Amino acid sequence: MLNFKRLEELLGYRFEDRILLEEALTHKSHKKSYDNERLEFLGDAVLDLIVGEYLYKKFPSYDEGKLSKMRASLVNEEGFAHLAKILNIGDFILLSNAEQNNGGRDKPSLLSNAFEAIIGAIYLESGLNSAKKVTVKLLESGYDSISLDTLFRDYKTALQELTQARFGTTPLYKLIGSSGPDHQKEFKIAVFIQDKEYASSTGKSKKMAQQIAAQLTLEQLQGEQSE
């Protein structure tokens, strides 16, 4: 049996059924008699419920529309791959040599699927409360309230509409830097309009950094307009 002790420490959960954990980490390319696709299917449904309840309680003043947009921003491949990197799941996925040589341990799709499968496995073994405990801890460590709040507000679309009306062009987002280890990397994005840099911001994902930078640029342009 493979040693997944470090992963369990990061999860804050110890599996009684070690084979269930191995199944959750087995990619179909590994050519076992099982893979993680069924657990991924289950985990996706469990995570949809957990994240929905988490946002419902975290933001009591938000209506259904805002909560739905926030959930959609978290319950997707990018969001789950981000949480998977916090757990270093890529180090533990069981892959074929060909898939590994093709960068499989860093592929967002494989990381996201394995994360969903792990949550599905925890749910099967210990129930919803255990799965919720692990997921909420990761959400709290992977995001903060401010960055969560920016997820549903589409500042990029608002900025694009403003720049098209004022300048006849759309903003350009450039990655100008990144820092931190792979599982806690932060990205720095700058906004350029007609080759002029207006604002930059860092975030725990490129999408988040873009939204915050767009918000800063939007506020700057609206301020200029009101002067």
C-alpha positions as CSV (number, residue, x, y, z in Angstrom):
1,M,0.0,0.0,0.0
2,L,1.3,3.4,-0.9
3,N,2.1,6.0,1.7
4,F,-0.4,8.8,1.7
5,K,0.3,10.0,5.2
6,R,1.5,13.4,4.2
7,L,-1.7,14.0,2.1
8,E,-3.8,12.9,5.1
9,E,-2.0,15.4,7.3
10,L,-2.7,18.2,4.9
11,L,-6.4,17.1,4.6
12,G,-6.8,16.8,8.4
13,Y,-8.5,13.4,7.8
14,R,-7.2,9.8,8.1
15,F,-8.8,7.2,5.9
16,E,-9.8,3.9,7.5
17,D,-10.2,2.3,4.1
18,R,-6.8,2.8,2.5
19,I,-7.9,1.3,-0.8
20,L,-10.7,3.9,-1.1
21,L,-8.1,6.7,-0.9
22,E,-5.9,4.9,-3.5
23,E,-8.9,4.6,-5.8
24,A,-9.6,8.4,-5.4
25,L,-6.0,9.1,-6.6
26,T,-5.9,6.6,-9.4
27,H,-6.1,8.2,-12.9
28,K,-7.6,6.0,-15.7
29,S,-4.2,5.9,-17.4
30,H,-2.7,3.9,-14.6
31,K,-4.4,0.8,-16.0
32,K,-5.8,-0.5,-12.7
33,S,-9.0,-2.4,-12.4
34,Y,-10.4,0.8,-11.0
35,D,-10.0,4.6,-11.4
36,N,-11.3,7.7,-9.7
37,E,-14.0,8.7,-12.2
38,R,-16.9,7.3,-10.2
39,L,-15.7,9.0,-7.0
40,E,-15.1,12.2,-9.0
41,F,-18.8,12.1,-10.0
42,L,-19.9,11.7,-6.4
43,G,-17.5,14.3,-5.1
44,D,-18.7,16.9,-7.6
45,A,-22.3,16.6,-6.2
46,V,-21.1,16.7,-2.6
47,L,-18.9,19.8,-3.2
48,D,-21.8,21.6,-4.9
49,L,-23.9,21.2,-1.8
50,I,-21.0,22.0,0.7
51,V,-19.9,25.1,-1.2
52,G,-23.5,26.3,-1.6
53,E,-24.2,25.9,2.2
54,Y,-20.8,27.6,3.0
55,L,-21.6,30.7,0.9
56,Y,-25.2,30.8,2.2
57,K,-23.9,31.1,5.8
58,K,-20.9,33.2,5.0
59,F,-22.8,35.9,3.1
60,P,-26.2,36.2,4.7
61,S,-27.1,39.4,2.9
62,Y,-26.5,38.1,-0.6
63,D,-29.4,37.1,-2.9
64,E,-29.7,33.9,-4.9
65,G,-28.2,35.5,-8.0
66,K,-25.0,36.6,-6.3
67,L,-24.6,33.3,-4.4
68,S,-25.1,31.3,-7.6
69,K,-22.3,33.3,-9.3
70,M,-20.0,32.9,-6.4
71,R,-20.6,29.1,-6.3
72,A,-20.0,28.9,-10.0
73,S,-16.7,30.7,-9.6
74,L,-15.6,28.1,-7.0
75,V,-17.2,24.9,-8.2
76,N,-15.2,24.4,-11.4
77,E,-12.0,23.0,-12.7
78,E,-9.9,26.1,-11.8
79,G,-11.3,26.4,-8.3
80,F,-10.8,22.8,-7.4
81,A,-7.3,22.7,-9.0
82,H,-6.4,25.6,-6.8
83,L,-7.5,23.7,-3.7
84,A,-5.8,20.6,-5.0
85,K,-2.5,22.5,-5.2
86,I,-2.8,23.5,-1.5
87,L,-2.8,19.8,-0.8
88,N,0.0,18.9,-3.2
89,I,-2.3,16.3,-4.7
90,G,-0.2,16.2,-7.9
91,D,2.5,14.5,-5.9
92,F,0.2,11.6,-5.0
93,I,-1.8,10.9,-8.2
94,L,-1.2,7.5,-9.7
95,L,-0.5,7.9,-13.4
96,S,0.9,6.1,-16.3
97,N,4.5,7.0,-17.2
98,A,3.3,8.5,-20.5
99,E,0.8,10.8,-18.7
100,Q,3.4,11.7,-16.1
101,N,5.9,12.6,-18.8
102,N,3.2,14.7,-20.4
103,G,2.9,16.9,-17.3
104,G,-0.1,15.1,-15.9
105,R,0.8,16.0,-12.3
106,D,0.3,19.7,-13.0
107,K,-2.8,19.5,-15.3
108,P,-5.7,21.4,-13.8
109,S,-8.2,18.8,-15.0
110,L,-6.4,15.9,-13.3
111,L,-5.9,17.9,-10.1
112,S,-9.5,19.0,-10.0
113,N,-10.8,15.5,-10.7
114,A,-8.6,13.9,-8.0
115,F,-9.7,16.6,-5.5
116,E,-13.4,15.8,-6.3
117,A,-12.7,12.1,-5.9
118,I,-11.1,12.5,-2.5
119,I,-14.0,14.5,-1.2
120,G,-16.3,11.8,-2.6
121,A,-14.3,9.2,-0.9
122,I,-14.4,11.0,2.5
123,Y,-18.2,11.4,2.1
124,L,-18.6,7.6,1.4
125,E,-16.5,6.6,4.4
126,S,-17.5,9.2,7.0
127,G,-20.5,11.1,5.7
128,L,-21.3,14.7,4.9
129,N,-20.0,16.4,8.0
130,S,-16.5,15.0,7.6
131,A,-16.4,16.0,3.9
132,K,-17.7,19.5,4.9
133,K,-15.0,19.9,7.6
134,V,-12.2,19.2,5.2
135,T,-13.7,21.3,2.4
136,V,-14.5,24.4,4.5
137,K,-11.0,24.3,6.1
138,L,-9.5,24.4,2.5
139,L,-11.9,27.2,1.4
140,E,-10.9,29.3,4.5
141,S,-7.2,28.8,3.9
142,G,-7.4,29.1,0.1
143,Y,-9.5,32.3,-0.1
144,D,-10.4,35.1,2.2
145,S,-13.7,37.0,2.5
146,I,-12.5,39.9,0.3
147,S,-11.3,37.7,-2.5
148,L,-14.4,35.6,-2.3
149,D,-16.5,38.7,-2.6
150,T,-14.8,39.7,-5.8
151,L,-15.5,36.4,-7.4
152,F,-19.1,37.1,-8.3
153,R,-18.6,40.7,-9.3
154,D,-17.6,40.8,-13.0
155,Y,-15.4,43.9,-12.9
156,K,-13.7,42.8,-16.2
157,T,-17.0,43.0,-18.1
158,A,-17.8,46.4,-16.6
159,L,-14.3,47.7,-17.4
160,Q,-14.5,46.4,-21.0
161,E,-17.8,48.3,-21.5
162,L,-16.3,51.5,-20.1
163,T,-13.1,51.3,-22.2
164,Q,-15.0,50.5,-25.4
165,A,-17.2,53.5,-24.9
166,R,-14.4,55.9,-23.8
167,F,-11.4,54.7,-25.8
168,G,-12.8,52.5,-28.5
169,T,-10.7,49.5,-27.3
170,T,-10.7,46.8,-24.7
171,P,-8.2,46.3,-21.8
172,L,-5.3,44.0,-22.0
173,Y,-4.4,41.8,-19.0
174,K,-0.7,40.8,-18.6
175,L,0.9,38.4,-16.1
176,I,3.8,40.5,-14.8
177,G,5.0,38.2,-12.0
178,S,4.3,35.3,-9.7
179,S,5.6,34.2,-6.3
180,G,5.3,31.4,-3.7
181,P,5.4,27.6,-3.9
182,D,3.2,25.8,-6.4
183,H,0.5,25.0,-3.9
184,Q,0.3,28.6,-2.6
185,K,1.3,30.6,-5.7
186,E,0.2,34.2,-6.1
187,F,-0.1,35.9,-9.5
188,K,0.4,39.5,-10.3
189,I,-1.7,40.9,-13.2
190,A,-1.5,44.4,-14.7
191,V,-4.2,46.1,-16.8
192,F,-3.1,48.0,-19.9
193,I,-5.3,50.3,-22.0
194,Q,-3.8,51.6,-25.2
195,D,-0.4,50.5,-24.0
196,K,-0.7,52.4,-20.7
197,E,-0.6,50.5,-17.4
198,Y,-3.5,51.6,-15.1
199,A,-3.4,49.2,-12.2
200,S,-2.0,45.9,-11.0
201,S,-3.0,43.4,-8.4
202,T,-2.0,40.0,-7.0
203,G,-4.3,37.1,-6.4
204,K,-4.3,33.4,-5.6
205,S,-5.5,32.7,-9.1
206,K,-5.0,34.6,-12.4
207,K,-8.8,35.1,-12.6
208,M,-8.9,36.6,-9.2
209,A,-6.0,38.9,-9.8
210,Q,-7.6,40.0,-13.1
211,Q,-10.9,40.9,-11.3
212,I,-9.2,42.9,-8.6
213,A,-7.0,44.7,-11.1
214,A,-10.1,45.5,-13.2
215,Q,-11.9,46.8,-10.2
216,L,-9.0,49.2,-9.4
217,T,-8.8,50.4,-13.0
218,L,-12.6,50.9,-13.1
219,E,-12.5,53.0,-9.9
220,Q,-9.6,55.0,-11.3
221,L,-11.3,55.8,-14.6
222,Q,-14.7,56.6,-12.9
223,G,-12.8,58.9,-10.6
224,E,-11.2,60.7,-13.5
225,Q,-14.6,61.0,-15.2
226,S,-16.2,62.6,-12.1
227,E,-13.4,65.3,-11.7
